[in-house]
Amino acid sequence: MFRSWVLLFGLIPIDYDDFTLVELDPGRGFLEDSRLFSMSEWRHRRTVSPLGSGSLVRDEVSFVPRWPLTGPLLAAAYRLAFEYRHRTLRRLFGVARPGHD
């Protein structure tokens, strides 16, 4: 669909994503299957499910790094990025659950 640049601190280009949307279920989620400079495969499924008076957002990501030794570092970086994203979504749109930020 398009190329999106990944920016460190919102300024320095460190990667790109050749974004491909495979499935779109409006209001319920999507499936992305893309290629990045750092990864030969990137698959991201987001599902949004009703939960009480709010929603449950779930991201499932799998990837194959171009350079195998970078796998653990990339996995840790993306884990932190998605944890931050979900904290931000809870802060902006929801109420924190007990035991979670």
Buried (B, 14 or more C-beta within 10 A) or exposed (E): EEEEEBEEEEEEEEBBBEBEEEEEEEEEBBBBBBBBBBBEEBBBBBBBEEEEEEBEBEBEBEBEBEEEEEEEEBEEEBEEEBEEEBEEEBEEEBEEEEEEE
